[in-house]
Amino acid sequence: MEFGCHSEVGAIKRLLLKHPSEAFISDAVIEKHWVDLNYQSRPDFNQSVEEYNSFVELLEKQIQEIHYLPRNDRTVLDSIYVHDPVIVTPDGAVVCNMGKEQRRSEPEAMKEFLSGLNIPILGSIAGAGCLEGGDVVFFDKNTLAVAESYRTNREGIRQLYEMSKGFISEFQVVPLPHWRGPGDVLHLMSIISPVDHDLAVVYSRLMPVSFREWLIRRGIKLIEVSDVEFETMGCNVLSVAPRKCVVLSGNPQTRRMLEKEGAEVWEYQGEEISKKGAGGPTCLTRPLWRIG
């Protein structure tokens, strides 16, 4: 079985990406959509390609099998952030229903691609349910946390709960705050990034007390990101294996704290592909198979 993830820290064996040449397509396409999609500023296409190629070079040193989503005329710039449209569980993929209206076509496009990789579809979030992958965190093969946010609603959570009964025994629902409102993005993985089974990078100021205490009871040590580095996505950390992680450059405090805990840390430049669209290394990647 060469698919399935039951943690956010197991070694990634198969990974899904989407290159900006297939998501951003051109400067003309970027110009048409970036304001409506609420990007902080307009990405530059050529610089995006350069940044992304360097990002991929880092990943290729750690991950043996990388797949790329093709261009799809139904999707927009945000399709570069492949983490959100599906969740890949040990029993198959859950196809999401995006809370951001402009991204509603992405899950179906990804479903078609996954079928070609022989990854079964466990189910789809349907009807009034909304669910995005950034709001879902696996802690082990039996434990799942999912946020109620502006991108993931109660009906989406209920449907995920029903689909995951076969392998999840502890299902934590984490209510997120209003923060900057529905136009901005605040996922659960905006405020927590596990980097090992007993270590996570967090931004506690936006974390419910009950969830933070639950993490501590599980024996997870919390690396607290500063206010300044939260704004530069210091809390968005991609674990490619336990204590081996990729971070967005410009977060030196977070990097030092990770290294103090014995983590290997690789940085990438993401001014165009991450900062402007508010999508860090986790958002840019969808692990299809993790081990451990």
SULJO-V864698 format. One record per residue. N is the residue number from 0. RES is the residue in one letter. SS is DSSP state (helix for helix, strand for strand, loop for the rest). Layout:
N:RES:SS
N:RES:SS
This chain:
0:M:loop
1:E:loop
2:F:loop
3:G:strand
4:C:loop
5:H:loop
6:S:loop
7:E:loop
8:V:loop
9:G:loop
10:A:strand
11:I:strand
12:K:strand
13:R:strand
14:L:strand
15:L:strand
16:L:strand
17:K:loop
18:H:loop
19:P:helix
20:S:helix
21:E:helix
22:A:helix
23:F:loop
24:I:loop
25:S:loop
26:D:helix
27:A:helix
28:V:helix
29:I:helix
30:E:helix
31:K:helix
32:H:helix
33:W:loop
34:V:loop
35:D:loop
36:L:loop
37:N:loop
38:Y:loop
39:Q:loop
40:S:loop
41:R:loop
42:P:loop
43:D:loop
44:F:helix
45:N:helix
46:Q:helix
47:S:helix
48:V:helix
49:E:helix
50:E:helix
51:Y:helix
52:N:helix
53:S:helix
54:F:helix
55:V:helix
56:E:helix
57:L:helix
58:L:helix
59:E:helix
60:K:loop
61:Q:loop
62:I:loop
63:Q:loop
64:E:strand
65:I:strand
66:H:strand
67:Y:strand
68:L:loop
69:P:loop
70:R:loop
71:N:loop
72:D:loop
73:R:loop
74:T:loop
75:V:loop
76:L:helix
77:D:helix
78:S:helix
79:I:helix
80:Y:loop
81:V:loop
82:H:loop
83:D:loop
84:P:loop
85:V:strand
86:I:strand
87:V:strand
88:T:strand
89:P:loop
90:D:loop
91:G:strand
92:A:strand
93:V:strand
94:V:strand
95:C:loop
96:N:strand
97:M:loop
98:G:loop
99:K:loop
100:E:helix
101:Q:helix
102:R:helix
103:R:loop
104:S:loop
105:E:helix
106:P:helix
107:E:helix
108:A:helix
109:M:helix
110:K:helix
111:E:helix
112:F:helix
113:L:helix
114:S:helix
115:G:helix
116:L:loop
117:N:loop
118:I:loop
119:P:loop
120:I:strand
121:L:strand
122:G:strand
123:S:strand
124:I:loop
125:A:loop
126:G:loop
127:A:loop
128:G:loop
129:C:loop
130:L:strand
131:E:loop
132:G:helix
133:G:helix
134:D:helix
135:V:strand
136:V:strand
137:F:strand
138:F:strand
139:D:strand
140:K:loop
141:N:loop
142:T:strand
143:L:strand
144:A:strand
145:V:strand
146:A:strand
147:E:strand
148:S:loop
149:Y:loop
150:R:loop
151:T:loop
152:N:loop
153:R:helix
154:E:helix
155:G:helix
156:I:helix
157:R:helix
158:Q:helix
159:L:helix
160:Y:helix
161:E:helix
162:M:helix
163:S:helix
164:K:loop
165:G:loop
166:F:loop
167:I:loop
168:S:loop
169:E:strand
170:F:strand
171:Q:strand
172:V:strand
173:V:strand
174:P:strand
175:L:loop
176:P:loop
177:H:loop
178:W:loop
179:R:loop
180:G:loop
181:P:loop
182:G:loop
183:D:loop
184:V:loop
185:L:loop
186:H:loop
187:L:helix
188:M:helix
189:S:helix
190:I:loop
191:I:strand
192:S:strand
193:P:strand
194:V:strand
195:D:strand
196:H:loop
197:D:loop
198:L:strand
199:A:strand
200:V:strand
201:V:strand
202:Y:loop
203:S:helix
204:R:helix
205:L:helix
206:M:loop
207:P:loop
208:V:helix
209:S:helix
210:F:helix
211:R:helix
212:E:helix
213:W:helix
214:L:helix
215:I:helix
216:R:helix
217:R:loop
218:G:loop
219:I:loop
220:K:strand
221:L:strand
222:I:strand
223:E:strand
224:V:loop
225:S:loop
226:D:helix
227:V:helix
228:E:helix
229:F:helix
230:E:helix
231:T:loop
232:M:loop
233:G:loop
234:C:loop
235:N:loop
236:V:loop
237:L:strand
238:S:strand
239:V:strand
240:A:strand
241:P:loop
242:R:loop
243:K:strand
244:C:strand
245:V:strand
246:V:strand
247:L:strand
248:S:loop
249:G:loop
250:N:loop
251:P:helix
252:Q:helix
253:T:helix
254:R:helix
255:R:helix
256:M:helix
257:L:helix
258:E:helix
259:K:helix
260:E:loop
261:G:loop
262:A:loop
263:E:strand
264:V:strand
265:W:strand
266:E:strand
267:Y:strand
268:Q:loop
269:G:loop
270:E:helix
271:E:helix
272:I:helix
273:S:helix
274:K:helix
275:K:loop
276:G:loop
277:A:loop
278:G:loop
279:G:loop
280:P:loop
281:T:loop
282:C:loop
283:L:loop
284:T:loop
285:R:strand
286:P:strand
287:L:strand
288:W:strand
289:R:strand
290:I:strand
291:G:loop
